[in-house]
Amino acid sequence: MVTRYGRLSASTFTAPFWAKNPHVQTIWPKFFAPSPNIQIIPERVATPDGDFVDLAWYLPKQPKAIALVFHGLEGSINSHYVRQLFAYLYQHNIGAVLMHFRGCSGEMNLTHRAYHSGDTGDAGYIIKRIKQRYPTRSLFCVGYSLGGNVLLKLLAEQHNENQAYVNAAIAVSAPIDLHASAEAINFGFSKYYQAHLLRSMKANILNKIKHIDMTRFIDVSAKDIATFSSFREFDEHITAKLHGFKGADDYYTQCSAITTLRDINTPTLILHARDDPFMDARVIPQAEELSPSVAYEISEFGGHVGFIQGNPVKPNLWLPNRITKFISEHL
């Protein structure tokens, strides 16, 4: 497929008859697609504010390029979509590195802050470090879900600077309208995804409260946190307060990437499925909201970070193949 910039285009992805349900597309790759056995090299990077960010590398001996990956909400190097992409990139002699958002590597970070959908500071810092280490290698960025929104916002905020660092970027299933996404995931079966992720989010903040005095930043008790039942509630009382926003609405307004897409100068591919159960049609931009450097490919089916084909016993992964082909266009 030829990537068409500055417009919305139909994706080449077609779902098989057994996987035209958004929840099948979303859940199947996690539990039934192969989980590659990859040998990760960890690296801890100190941040300017006295904290740390953990990286996970998977490199061939002489990589022809480097791909920096940003995971989704509560993701990590153990996320199925990360490992599947890493294995695919390795086969194509492309090195891969995952940047864990703070607190997502399995070890609590040192400061009160965590991460959020507009948290571009660490991402920009790591991009520069990687480019300093590999000055002659092309650098690509891939962001999934929350990480996709972070990536798009970063490219728009610092487009002049990052044009020199990032050759091209891909965002997958990104909730680029955070207001819409917070509402959509609070209905129907999608509430189960929300509940699953909230359990992890609440456990992390409750653990942090035991080790760090958070009373200067949040005004709710551990008992209050335990009762939170939606992303909006968590974002209103935790995410917003920890990161300098007035509340959930202010956070969503400031951090939704949909309003910044026209400011992106880096060649960027956005992949999205209309049936994504984490969001609704409000996350789909109009063509005039895209810059000439942004290509938006949309499929009828695909779920959230799904895009599986083949048969139920041995599904094929369309997503890492499309990502790698796009990267190859810019090598």
Secondary structure, 3 states (H helix, E strand, C coil): CCCCCCEEEECCCCCCHHHCCHHHHHHHHHHCCCCCCCCCEEEEEECCCCCEEEEEEECCCCCCEEEEEECCCCCCCCCHHHHHHHHHHHHCCEEEEEECCCCCCCCCCCCCCCCCCCCCHHHHHHHHHHHHHCCCCEEEEEEECHHHHHHHHHHHHCHHHHCCCCCEEEEECCCCCHHHHHHHCCCCCHHHHHHHHHHHHHHHHHHHHHHCCCCCCCCCCHHHHHCCCCHHHHHHHHHHHHCCCCCHHHHHHHHCHHHCHHHCCCCEEEEEECCCCCCCHHHCCCHHHCCCCEEEEEECCCCCCCCEEECCCCEEEHHHHHHHHHHHHCC
